[in-house]
Amino acid sequence: MNFTDKLKVQHLQVGMYIAKLDRPWLETPFPFQGFYLRTKHEISDVQRFCEFVYIDGNKGTQTYKESEIGKPSPLLAKENARKSKLVSSSDLKKIVFNIGKYSQQTKPFKKEINNAKTLFSDLAHSVEQISFNIRVGKKLDISETKALTRSVVSSVIKNPNTMIWLSRLKDQGDYTYNHSLRCSVLASVFGRHLGLTEEELVSLATGVLLSDIGKTKISRQLLNKTEQLTKSEMILLRSHVELGVEMLAAENTVNHTTLVIVETHHERYDGSGYPYGLVGSEIPFFGQISGLVDVFDAITNKKSYGKHMTSAQAMDWLYAQRDKLFSSSLIDDFVQAIGLYPAGTIVELTDESVALVVSHNPDKRLRPEVFLLKDNQKKNLQSTKTIDLSKRAFMSKIDRPMVRKAILPETLNLTGEKISEAIRGNSKVNKVFFG
């Protein structure tokens, strides 16, 4: 055998060396550099997380027997026999798209920003209050959160860029809360692009917002752990799905769609997800959306541990996951909806100036509306200036520069708060952004 040998997990034997998994190492409790299977218990652990692996025969002491092919392991058969407690045939019906339904923004960015900011702040406070109440043993009440989510959806319909902007500026405070807020906004914007009805958007946004509520039952120490999780810690962390469903199912005000989203947001298209290992169309569409925005936000936002990507890098990574973690059509539509450079992205232009994206242009992805930070001499600008890169300057025959690449905010010592101050109209950009 050699490194390229692909093997289904039911054929694993003690002594084999696993060089590669069928999913990212970060999504499992296993070491990053490969490992030997030392016990049958370790084989069972691999079978819980993977469908197949790649074996390095030069390192391992065992190879598989051809006669064993086709004989599923009892554990794998047991795992595959697990079924979702909530998903029904009605949840798997094809969602009707109406792309273009909300093609026009009905309210300019600058006129919607203040309203959106208030809504986003109120929703953030509501989510934090729910989490606090759960941790201290108070009754779960999401009525206010649902009402605020409806208002957020209404704002997204008017102008999707405002909420994305605000969600990306929210870079302080508890990561889990902020992650849930950003994912809910991303799901709303994605659903808007697909032309979902307003009621569908509200259901989607609410379910995504509450998808990690089960983590309130897990210790902060584990949630914030920066070291590699042990196998038992990984299992405990993944239990947040079942915990969240149980908590929400006990409340009469929580609808079925919300429960299904919470239950399936970690399922993956190729069956590598959890808790049930659902495959492809077995995963309800809203669960697929929730999983996609969950991953996108996680890899594009800085945590207390691990690296993160620019939005453009994340889109490239997602493209490589077509029909693996997510369906190709879902990824294609997501790229169209969010853009390579979503609102709030720091970018370098082709003339070497630096700007902040205000709103992405779905027709001309490299020519969004931007807020200039530095000129092409890399000097900090002394006055605010917003430019639509898709339009030429007045009386000019020369096109404006295009986006060359995205830049991580920390490379320019930028924080969400500094950017927020600038967009409110502070003309002293040098002081606000780089002071």
Phi, psi and omega in degrees: 000159175218183187303332187277358182288119180262133186222132174292145189294339180289350180258007181291148178224154177301135180104343178288154178248118180270117183262336184205146178255173177271012181207165180300139179304324183298340181270007180229168178270011187270161180297160182278330188265017182090166183196158176272144172275111186261334183220164176295332178296319179293324176298317179299322179296317179297320181294335178289329188256335188235157174262322176212163180219171176248129186254136174261102183291339179288337181258323184286160180258356182229146170241169181272154178265130181302329182293342182274346182300136177092354177261100182293144177290147178304322182294315180297318179299321179294318181295317182291341180281347180292139181235152176299141179280341189244325187295127179240174181300327180293331179286343183259004177293146182295130178283135179278120177269152174217062183300129184104350181302320179248038188298329182263135173282126185269355179215128181300154182307309186293336179273337181265343189299319182293317178297316181296321181297317179297315180297316182296319179296316180296320180293320178300316179295320181296317180295318178297323180293320177300313181298319179296315180300320180295317183294331181262006174087014179277165182292141178284126179221113183250013184300315180294319180298318179297319180295318180292322179298321177298320178292323177297317178300318178300320178293320179297321178298320180291315179202104185293336185289331184296314182289323176297317178304307183297320182295328180281341177279340182283084185245012177238156180099193185293127183298317184299315179298310182298322178299315180297319179295313181297319179296320179297318178294314179301318179296321179296315180294319178298313179297324176299315179300321181284348178080029176295155178291163181298321179295321177295321179297319179296315179298316180297310182297321180293315180298316179294319180301324184262005187297332181255018184298334178297340180292346177291344178266002181249142185299142177298328180300318179289317181299327184260007182297132182264342179276167177300132180288145173285170180299317181292324178293321178296317179298318179295317180298319181290344179290352181298337178294305180296321179298317180296317179298315181299316181296313184287325181295338180282351181256130181291338184278352182269123183276169185298318182300319178300315180297319180295319179297314179299319184288331190245008187287352175250010172282151183232151189304324182271007179087006184272001182274189181217163008273353188249348183068036179296151185237135171051238184288357173290342180268122178304146186302319180293329175293323177295317178298315181300318179295320181294312181292329178298313181291315181301314181294321182297322184272354179248006180232139184288130177247181178288352180214158174079165179268163174223167187245164167285165181298322180294319177297321180295321178295321176297317180296316179299321181300327179286348181262010181301126182061020171247274177286326183220157181292150181298320181293323179296316180295317180300315180293324180295317178299320178296320184286316187266326181086159177293332182230081182296164176306136180097357180276135174275130183227153170256134182267169183293343175267010177075008172282164182242137184216167177244127182289128177268316177206138183276149182256105184297335180273330179228085189300330183269006181229064178281177170275133186228164178244109186290135179249315180228145177279184184286358172260008181065028176265139180292132181286147183262357178216150180289146180205119178254132186228136173268107185291347180277352182242141178287155175295155182304128178067015181256146176257005184254132177293150176287163178295161177252171176286131177265315182196161174271153181232136176292133185306323184295340178291341177248012180058042180259145172232162178300323181294319179297319179293320179301317180298319182293317183292339177284359172111009178292121184279346182273070185300322181302316182286316186293315186274326189235012181284000000 
